[in-house]
């Protein structure tokens, strides 16, 4: 019958490809009981979705800003941060867990312009690495490592963070890769997150691609090396470091039971000349990344993989040009030596 039922509230309309939200949308959301939203809706969302929901209305923003929601999301996304040390650090962030998630989620990073690292006295005195490795959605490795950055040894040595001692090994359910299918599984089903935290500056960033960029077996040891990587802007310490690759390598070896053991998880920074950077230079680049602006939206894995491929292509081009220059110099040296020998022979005879 006409007028027997009310029309449903209009939440939005689309005009010329632009979606608009009516002013009544907030009222429509508010008719849902708050306990239902808090308990049965918001707790089921992941971080990006919860962040998007908080932008829908002032009411949802208030509900989605609760600290316990973001703490649970951070802990479920990165189990390593349950460490008392890391929990204490990110509790000091501006908005605690929400700020930590915003920093650590894999977003595009625009490094801050801070000048040469050697001229910057405010470098982090300590870095914390929180690392989680998954295989087929199952956590196989999780660890937190603290790295001091003020000693002369750190500044002058190649920057490298190792999570396992040489005699350590972590058992997994990964089958020994005796066929191509296993390599394909590793490339598709292994995931890694490496969050670098500055506890003094209260900032964090994720240095790893979520999935591997390469998987190969070492020709001598037979160990399988799964490489994760991301490319960040260098600058400030020479043209060779215009771009820097953050290289994370997970090394797995076979066991008597036919399954793989994780024997090494390490991080290094490599420039476009193929040289691993020192602690001092790496620290300057990491600080710029930590203090840089975060882009919008999750960076897709295909984009990260393409960035690494582009980096390697540029590195190959640089290497080829250097070899040509060195070859030309060698030829000139040989020609000069022959000319000198002939001139001497003519002089004496």
C-alpha beads as a LAMMPS data file, in Angstrom:
LAMMPS data file: protein, C-alpha beads

349 atoms
348 bonds

1 atom types
1 bond types

-500.0 500.0 xlo xhi
-500.0 500.0 ylo yhi
-500.0 500.0 zlo zhi

Masses

1 110.0

Atoms # bond

1 1 1 0.000 0.000 0.000
2 1 1 1.177 3.521 -0.697
3 1 1 2.928 5.046 2.251
4 1 1 2.940 1.775 4.183
5 1 1 6.729 1.638 4.389
6 1 1 9.459 4.219 4.565
7 1 1 12.113 4.452 1.880
8 1 1 15.590 3.279 2.974
9 1 1 18.058 6.043 3.723
10 1 1 20.146 7.132 0.756
11 1 1 23.817 6.686 1.597
12 1 1 25.315 8.042 -1.576
13 1 1 24.932 8.739 -5.276
14 1 1 27.251 8.782 -8.267
15 1 1 27.326 11.737 -10.644
16 1 1 29.701 11.946 -13.613
17 1 1 31.865 9.249 -12.090
18 1 1 32.187 11.069 -8.733
19 1 1 30.690 9.425 -5.672
20 1 1 29.163 11.747 -3.106
21 1 1 27.859 10.956 0.357
22 1 1 24.643 12.470 1.625
23 1 1 24.617 14.301 4.902
24 1 1 22.228 11.660 6.267
25 1 1 24.860 8.913 5.936
26 1 1 26.195 9.549 9.435
27 1 1 22.674 9.313 10.829
28 1 1 22.157 6.046 8.911
29 1 1 25.296 4.584 10.506
30 1 1 24.314 5.795 13.941
31 1 1 21.116 3.713 13.931
32 1 1 23.301 0.589 14.176
33 1 1 23.924 -0.204 17.827
34 1 1 27.411 0.887 18.877
35 1 1 28.202 -2.476 20.475
36 1 1 27.518 -4.237 17.153
37 1 1 29.839 -1.871 15.279
38 1 1 32.610 -2.173 17.867
39 1 1 32.374 -5.917 18.511
40 1 1 31.180 -7.481 15.280
41 1 1 32.300 -5.106 12.541
42 1 1 35.404 -3.095 13.389
43 1 1 37.210 -6.029 15.031
44 1 1 36.963 -7.966 11.741
45 1 1 38.684 -5.299 9.651
46 1 1 42.347 -5.146 8.715
47 1 1 44.379 -1.977 9.097
48 1 1 43.798 -0.346 5.666
49 1 1 40.060 -1.085 5.800
50 1 1 39.737 0.239 9.333
51 1 1 41.588 3.387 8.311
52 1 1 39.206 3.864 5.370
53 1 1 36.181 3.297 7.595
54 1 1 37.385 5.993 9.979
55 1 1 37.118 8.517 7.126
56 1 1 33.444 7.762 6.437
57 1 1 31.973 9.828 9.272
58 1 1 32.834 11.519 12.532
59 1 1 30.970 8.774 14.397
60 1 1 32.978 5.990 12.750
61 1 1 36.191 7.958 13.181
62 1 1 35.647 8.060 16.935
63 1 1 34.904 4.328 17.078
64 1 1 37.781 3.342 14.751
65 1 1 40.342 5.354 16.714
66 1 1 40.207 3.147 19.800
67 1 1 43.651 2.043 20.864
68 1 1 42.735 -1.606 21.467
69 1 1 41.622 -2.029 17.837
70 1 1 44.940 -0.815 16.458
71 1 1 46.984 -2.721 19.032
72 1 1 45.263 -5.985 18.057
73 1 1 45.782 -5.257 14.351
74 1 1 49.492 -4.525 14.878
75 1 1 50.020 -7.675 16.924
76 1 1 48.166 -9.882 14.431
77 1 1 50.044 -8.342 11.483
78 1 1 53.501 -8.441 13.079
79 1 1 53.768 -10.977 15.960
80 1 1 57.370 -9.924 16.631
81 1 1 56.274 -6.584 18.107
82 1 1 54.719 -8.403 21.083
83 1 1 58.265 -8.165 22.470
84 1 1 58.205 -6.015 25.649
85 1 1 60.935 -3.776 24.206
86 1 1 59.024 -3.000 20.997
87 1 1 55.675 -2.697 22.792
88 1 1 57.195 -0.084 25.068
89 1 1 58.674 1.802 22.101
90 1 1 55.534 2.075 19.981
91 1 1 53.442 2.986 23.025
92 1 1 55.446 6.242 22.969
93 1 1 54.501 7.036 19.359
94 1 1 52.228 10.062 18.809
95 1 1 49.070 7.966 18.440
96 1 1 50.619 4.802 19.800
97 1 1 49.530 1.700 17.842
98 1 1 47.765 3.642 15.090
99 1 1 50.868 5.733 14.366
100 1 1 53.034 2.619 14.420
101 1 1 50.775 0.882 11.891
102 1 1 50.788 3.947 9.646
103 1 1 54.614 3.988 9.693
104 1 1 55.246 0.247 9.407
105 1 1 52.642 -0.695 6.811
106 1 1 54.335 -1.111 3.388
107 1 1 53.655 2.290 1.824
108 1 1 55.575 4.332 -0.697
109 1 1 58.153 6.449 1.172
110 1 1 59.468 9.851 0.150
111 1 1 62.718 10.296 2.121
112 1 1 63.248 13.594 3.879
113 1 1 66.033 15.842 2.616
114 1 1 68.589 15.967 5.408
115 1 1 71.876 16.471 3.598
116 1 1 74.955 14.335 3.928
117 1 1 74.809 11.810 6.777
118 1 1 78.311 12.840 7.849
119 1 1 77.013 16.374 8.486
120 1 1 73.976 15.291 10.447
121 1 1 74.684 14.875 14.167
122 1 1 71.160 13.691 15.025
123 1 1 71.427 10.161 13.673
124 1 1 69.702 7.347 15.606
125 1 1 71.875 5.926 18.373
126 1 1 70.045 2.609 18.099
127 1 1 67.910 0.722 15.587
128 1 1 65.449 -2.066 16.332
129 1 1 64.579 -4.705 13.728
130 1 1 61.267 -6.555 14.121
131 1 1 61.095 -9.408 11.600
132 1 1 58.362 -11.941 10.778
133 1 1 58.565 -14.689 8.147
134 1 1 55.552 -16.712 6.979
135 1 1 55.188 -19.768 4.776
136 1 1 51.707 -20.621 3.502
137 1 1 50.290 -18.116 6.035
138 1 1 51.995 -19.960 8.930
139 1 1 54.538 -18.072 11.044
140 1 1 57.895 -19.859 10.764
141 1 1 60.240 -17.225 12.179
142 1 1 59.870 -14.137 14.343
143 1 1 62.585 -12.147 16.067
144 1 1 63.556 -8.718 17.377
145 1 1 67.182 -7.526 17.210
146 1 1 68.639 -4.291 18.595
147 1 1 71.586 -2.689 16.784
148 1 1 73.766 0.014 18.334
149 1 1 74.905 2.612 15.833
150 1 1 77.405 4.828 17.656
151 1 1 80.587 2.757 17.766
152 1 1 83.495 3.348 15.394
153 1 1 83.245 -0.304 14.344
154 1 1 79.609 0.139 13.219
155 1 1 80.317 3.321 11.273
156 1 1 83.334 1.989 9.380
157 1 1 82.172 -1.587 8.723
158 1 1 79.708 -2.722 6.028
159 1 1 76.167 -2.416 7.384
160 1 1 74.664 -5.832 8.025
161 1 1 72.028 -7.070 10.454
162 1 1 72.022 -10.843 11.118
163 1 1 69.138 -12.389 13.016
164 1 1 70.675 -15.839 13.518
165 1 1 74.054 -16.930 14.805
166 1 1 76.038 -19.225 12.480
167 1 1 75.229 -22.279 14.616
168 1 1 71.521 -21.489 14.942
169 1 1 68.809 -22.985 12.748
170 1 1 65.021 -22.790 12.796
171 1 1 63.045 -25.849 11.714
172 1 1 60.171 -25.366 9.260
173 1 1 57.599 -27.388 7.335
174 1 1 59.008 -26.261 4.003
175 1 1 59.797 -29.348 1.870
176 1 1 63.296 -29.778 0.484
177 1 1 63.232 -28.129 -2.967
178 1 1 64.013 -31.135 -5.155
179 1 1 61.744 -29.933 -7.961
180 1 1 60.627 -26.707 -9.604
181 1 1 57.233 -26.769 -7.847
182 1 1 58.895 -26.173 -4.483
183 1 1 60.751 -23.123 -5.783
184 1 1 57.455 -21.822 -7.139
185 1 1 55.835 -22.404 -3.736
186 1 1 58.592 -20.451 -2.007
187 1 1 58.182 -17.536 -4.397
188 1 1 54.401 -17.503 -4.020
189 1 1 53.894 -18.598 -0.400
190 1 1 56.781 -17.149 1.614
191 1 1 56.181 -13.669 3.040
192 1 1 58.481 -11.453 5.065
193 1 1 58.196 -8.192 6.962
194 1 1 61.268 -6.317 8.217
195 1 1 60.285 -3.279 10.280
196 1 1 63.108 -0.905 11.156
197 1 1 62.359 1.211 14.240
198 1 1 64.051 4.332 15.565
199 1 1 63.147 4.225 19.293
200 1 1 64.395 7.766 19.967
201 1 1 62.812 9.427 16.931
202 1 1 59.635 7.334 17.395
203 1 1 59.376 6.353 13.733
204 1 1 59.304 3.055 11.848
205 1 1 59.306 1.777 8.268
206 1 1 59.018 -1.561 6.475
207 1 1 62.145 -2.319 4.432
208 1 1 61.060 -5.534 2.728
209 1 1 58.946 -6.560 -0.202
210 1 1 56.159 -8.746 1.159
211 1 1 57.001 -11.558 -1.257
212 1 1 60.342 -12.744 -2.694
213 1 1 61.845 -11.097 -5.748
214 1 1 64.110 -14.102 -6.494
215 1 1 64.563 -17.689 -5.307
216 1 1 67.639 -19.714 -6.247
217 1 1 69.894 -22.504 -4.996
218 1 1 73.506 -21.671 -4.153
219 1 1 75.717 -23.573 -6.601
220 1 1 78.308 -24.578 -3.984
221 1 1 76.473 -25.157 -0.688
222 1 1 73.160 -26.311 -2.138
223 1 1 71.312 -23.937 0.199
224 1 1 68.255 -22.104 -1.075
225 1 1 68.419 -18.312 -0.895
226 1 1 65.112 -16.451 -0.893
227 1 1 65.658 -12.763 -1.586
228 1 1 63.303 -9.964 -0.581
229 1 1 64.102 -6.393 -1.537
230 1 1 62.904 -2.834 -1.803
231 1 1 64.451 0.228 -3.431
232 1 1 64.694 3.535 -1.603
233 1 1 66.250 6.872 -2.496
234 1 1 69.879 7.277 -1.430
235 1 1 71.501 10.590 -2.207
236 1 1 73.699 12.705 0.004
237 1 1 76.779 10.460 -0.213
238 1 1 77.620 10.388 -3.899
239 1 1 76.107 9.706 -7.296
240 1 1 76.559 5.944 -6.919
241 1 1 73.914 5.924 -4.198
242 1 1 71.195 7.777 -6.074
243 1 1 69.159 4.629 -5.437
244 1 1 69.803 1.987 -2.788
245 1 1 68.511 -1.554 -2.571
246 1 1 67.509 -2.923 0.834
247 1 1 68.328 -6.590 0.399
248 1 1 66.930 -9.190 2.792
249 1 1 68.109 -12.771 2.257
250 1 1 66.552 -15.828 3.914
251 1 1 68.884 -18.809 3.576
252 1 1 67.367 -22.281 3.988
253 1 1 69.203 -25.585 4.139
254 1 1 68.002 -29.160 4.005
255 1 1 67.682 -31.415 7.033
256 1 1 67.776 -35.170 7.592
257 1 1 63.989 -35.220 7.867
258 1 1 63.550 -33.853 4.365
259 1 1 62.384 -30.417 5.451
260 1 1 64.160 -27.078 5.285
261 1 1 65.764 -25.207 8.167
262 1 1 66.137 -21.416 8.190
263 1 1 69.857 -20.842 8.757
264 1 1 70.270 -17.156 8.003
265 1 1 68.148 -14.005 7.818
266 1 1 70.151 -10.877 7.026
267 1 1 69.754 -7.298 5.822
268 1 1 72.230 -5.187 3.819
269 1 1 72.060 -1.983 1.768
270 1 1 73.575 -2.080 -1.727
271 1 1 74.317 0.863 -4.021
272 1 1 74.176 0.966 -7.820
273 1 1 77.854 0.069 -8.101
274 1 1 77.133 -3.230 -6.366
275 1 1 78.892 -2.127 -3.183
276 1 1 77.416 -2.768 0.262
277 1 1 77.196 0.475 2.211
278 1 1 78.960 1.165 5.494
279 1 1 77.106 1.597 8.748
280 1 1 77.581 5.363 8.644
281 1 1 76.205 5.779 5.121
282 1 1 73.371 3.295 5.699
283 1 1 72.318 5.092 8.854
284 1 1 71.939 8.394 7.020
285 1 1 69.772 6.787 4.331
286 1 1 67.639 4.923 6.877
287 1 1 67.084 8.124 8.857
288 1 1 65.850 9.919 5.750
289 1 1 63.478 7.044 5.077
290 1 1 62.219 6.970 8.662
291 1 1 61.485 10.689 8.614
292 1 1 60.046 10.744 5.093
293 1 1 56.423 11.148 4.086
294 1 1 54.291 8.068 3.546
295 1 1 52.405 7.683 0.267
296 1 1 48.755 6.799 -0.173
297 1 1 47.632 3.205 -0.351
298 1 1 49.518 -0.072 -0.219
299 1 1 52.338 -0.375 -2.678
300 1 1 51.575 -3.355 -4.864
301 1 1 54.054 -6.199 -4.892
302 1 1 54.323 -6.067 -8.687
303 1 1 55.407 -2.433 -8.399
304 1 1 58.055 -3.317 -5.822
305 1 1 59.317 -6.155 -7.975
306 1 1 59.516 -3.853 -10.996
307 1 1 61.448 -1.289 -8.921
308 1 1 64.002 -3.965 -8.028
309 1 1 64.238 -5.063 -11.673
310 1 1 64.764 -1.444 -12.750
311 1 1 67.438 -1.021 -10.062
312 1 1 69.277 -4.132 -11.271
313 1 1 69.027 -2.951 -14.881
314 1 1 70.493 0.437 -13.964
315 1 1 73.219 -1.291 -11.963
316 1 1 74.097 -3.518 -14.942
317 1 1 74.255 -0.460 -17.200
318 1 1 76.526 1.336 -14.755
319 1 1 78.777 -1.731 -14.471
320 1 1 79.031 -2.082 -18.250
321 1 1 79.967 1.573 -18.653
322 1 1 82.597 1.293 -15.917
323 1 1 84.089 -1.815 -17.540
324 1 1 84.256 -0.028 -20.902
325 1 1 86.045 2.908 -19.306
326 1 1 88.463 0.588 -17.541
327 1 1 89.024 -1.349 -20.770
328 1 1 89.795 1.864 -22.642
329 1 1 92.239 2.925 -19.932
330 1 1 93.923 -0.477 -20.045
331 1 1 94.340 -0.188 -23.813
332 1 1 95.785 3.308 -23.454
333 1 1 98.228 2.084 -20.797
334 1 1 99.348 -0.798 -23.017
335 1 1 99.716 1.533 -26.010
336 1 1 101.708 3.997 -23.918
337 1 1 103.955 1.194 -22.657
338 1 1 104.611 -0.105 -26.176
339 1 1 105.307 3.422 -27.394
340 1 1 107.745 3.999 -24.539
341 1 1 109.502 0.686 -25.257
342 1 1 109.814 1.464 -28.963
343 1 1 111.075 4.986 -28.227
344 1 1 113.714 3.598 -25.873
345 1 1 114.813 1.004 -28.411
346 1 1 115.143 3.652 -31.124
347 1 1 117.118 5.884 -28.761
348 1 1 119.685 3.198 -27.949
349 1 1 120.002 1.823 -31.454

Bonds

1 1 1 2
2 1 2 3
3 1 3 4
4 1 4 5
5 1 5 6
6 1 6 7
7 1 7 8
8 1 8 9
9 1 9 10
10 1 10 11
11 1 11 12
12 1 12 13
13 1 13 14
14 1 14 15
15 1 15 16
16 1 16 17
17 1 17 18
18 1 18 19
19 1 19 20
20 1 20 21
21 1 21 22
22 1 22 23
23 1 23 24
24 1 24 25
25 1 25 26
26 1 26 27
27 1 27 28
28 1 28 29
29 1 29 30
30 1 30 31
31 1 31 32
32 1 32 33
33 1 33 34
34 1 34 35
35 1 35 36
36 1 36 37
37 1 37 38
38 1 38 39
39 1 39 40
40 1 40 41
41 1 41 42
42 1 42 43
43 1 43 44
44 1 44 45
45 1 45 46
46 1 46 47
47 1 47 48
48 1 48 49
49 1 49 50
50 1 50 51
51 1 51 52
52 1 52 53
53 1 53 54
54 1 54 55
55 1 55 56
56 1 56 57
57 1 57 58
58 1 58 59
59 1 59 60
60 1 60 61
61 1 61 62
62 1 62 63
63 1 63 64
64 1 64 65
65 1 65 66
66 1 66 67
67 1 67 68
68 1 68 69
69 1 69 70
70 1 70 71
71 1 71 72
72 1 72 73
73 1 73 74
74 1 74 75
75 1 75 76
76 1 76 77
77 1 77 78
78 1 78 79
79 1 79 80
80 1 80 81
81 1 81 82
82 1 82 83
83 1 83 84
84 1 84 85
85 1 85 86
86 1 86 87
87 1 87 88
88 1 88 89
89 1 89 90
90 1 90 91
91 1 91 92
92 1 92 93
93 1 93 94
94 1 94 95
95 1 95 96
96 1 96 97
97 1 97 98
98 1 98 99
99 1 99 100
100 1 100 101
101 1 101 102
102 1 102 103
103 1 103 104
104 1 104 105
105 1 105 106
106 1 106 107
107 1 107 108
108 1 108 109
109 1 109 110
110 1 110 111
111 1 111 112
112 1 112 113
113 1 113 114
114 1 114 115
115 1 115 116
116 1 116 117
117 1 117 118
118 1 118 119
119 1 119 120
120 1 120 121
121 1 121 122
122 1 122 123
123 1 123 124
124 1 124 125
125 1 125 126
126 1 126 127
127 1 127 128
128 1 128 129
129 1 129 130
130 1 130 131
131 1 131 132
132 1 132 133
133 1 133 134
134 1 134 135
135 1 135 136
136 1 136 137
137 1 137 138
138 1 138 139
139 1 139 140
140 1 140 141
141 1 141 142
142 1 142 143
143 1 143 144
144 1 144 145
145 1 145 146
146 1 146 147
147 1 147 148
148 1 148 149
149 1 149 150
150 1 150 151
151 1 151 152
152 1 152 153
153 1 153 154
154 1 154 155
155 1 155 156
156 1 156 157
157 1 157 158
158 1 158 159
159 1 159 160
160 1 160 161
161 1 161 162
162 1 162 163
163 1 163 164
164 1 164 165
165 1 165 166
166 1 166 167
167 1 167 168
168 1 168 169
169 1 169 170
170 1 170 171
171 1 171 172
172 1 172 173
173 1 173 174
174 1 174 175
175 1 175 176
176 1 176 177
177 1 177 178
178 1 178 179
179 1 179 180
180 1 180 181
181 1 181 182
182 1 182 183
183 1 183 184
184 1 184 185
185 1 185 186
186 1 186 187
187 1 187 188
188 1 188 189
189 1 189 190
190 1 190 191
191 1 191 192
192 1 192 193
193 1 193 194
194 1 194 195
195 1 195 196
196 1 196 197
197 1 197 198
198 1 198 199
199 1 199 200
200 1 200 201
201 1 201 202
202 1 202 203
203 1 203 204
204 1 204 205
205 1 205 206
206 1 206 207
207 1 207 208
208 1 208 209
209 1 209 210
210 1 210 211
211 1 211 212
212 1 212 213
213 1 213 214
214 1 214 215
215 1 215 216
216 1 216 217
217 1 217 218
218 1 218 219
219 1 219 220
220 1 220 221
221 1 221 222
222 1 222 223
223 1 223 224
224 1 224 225
225 1 225 226
226 1 226 227
227 1 227 228
228 1 228 229
229 1 229 230
230 1 230 231
231 1 231 232
232 1 232 233
233 1 233 234
234 1 234 235
235 1 235 236
236 1 236 237
237 1 237 238
238 1 238 239
239 1 239 240
240 1 240 241
241 1 241 242
242 1 242 243
243 1 243 244
244 1 244 245
245 1 245 246
246 1 246 247
247 1 247 248
248 1 248 249
249 1 249 250
250 1 250 251
251 1 251 252
252 1 252 253
253 1 253 254
254 1 254 255
255 1 255 256
256 1 256 257
257 1 257 258
258 1 258 259
259 1 259 260
260 1 260 261
261 1 261 262
262 1 262 263
263 1 263 264
264 1 264 265
265 1 265 266
266 1 266 267
267 1 267 268
268 1 268 269
269 1 269 270
270 1 270 271
271 1 271 272
272 1 272 273
273 1 273 274
274 1 274 275
275 1 275 276
276 1 276 277
277 1 277 278
278 1 278 279
279 1 279 280
280 1 280 281
281 1 281 282
282 1 282 283
283 1 283 284
284 1 284 285
285 1 285 286
286 1 286 287
287 1 287 288
288 1 288 289
289 1 289 290
290 1 290 291
291 1 291 292
292 1 292 293
293 1 293 294
294 1 294 295
295 1 295 296
296 1 296 297
297 1 297 298
298 1 298 299
299 1 299 300
300 1 300 301
301 1 301 302
302 1 302 303
303 1 303 304
304 1 304 305
305 1 305 306
306 1 306 307
307 1 307 308
308 1 308 309
309 1 309 310
310 1 310 311
311 1 311 312
312 1 312 313
313 1 313 314
314 1 314 315
315 1 315 316
316 1 316 317
317 1 317 318
318 1 318 319
319 1 319 320
320 1 320 321
321 1 321 322
322 1 322 323
323 1 323 324
324 1 324 325
325 1 325 326
326 1 326 327
327 1 327 328
328 1 328 329
329 1 329 330
330 1 330 331
331 1 331 332
332 1 332 333
333 1 333 334
334 1 334 335
335 1 335 336
336 1 336 337
337 1 337 338
338 1 338 339
339 1 339 340
340 1 340 341
341 1 341 342
342 1 342 343
343 1 343 344
344 1 344 345
345 1 345 346
346 1 346 347
347 1 347 348
348 1 348 349
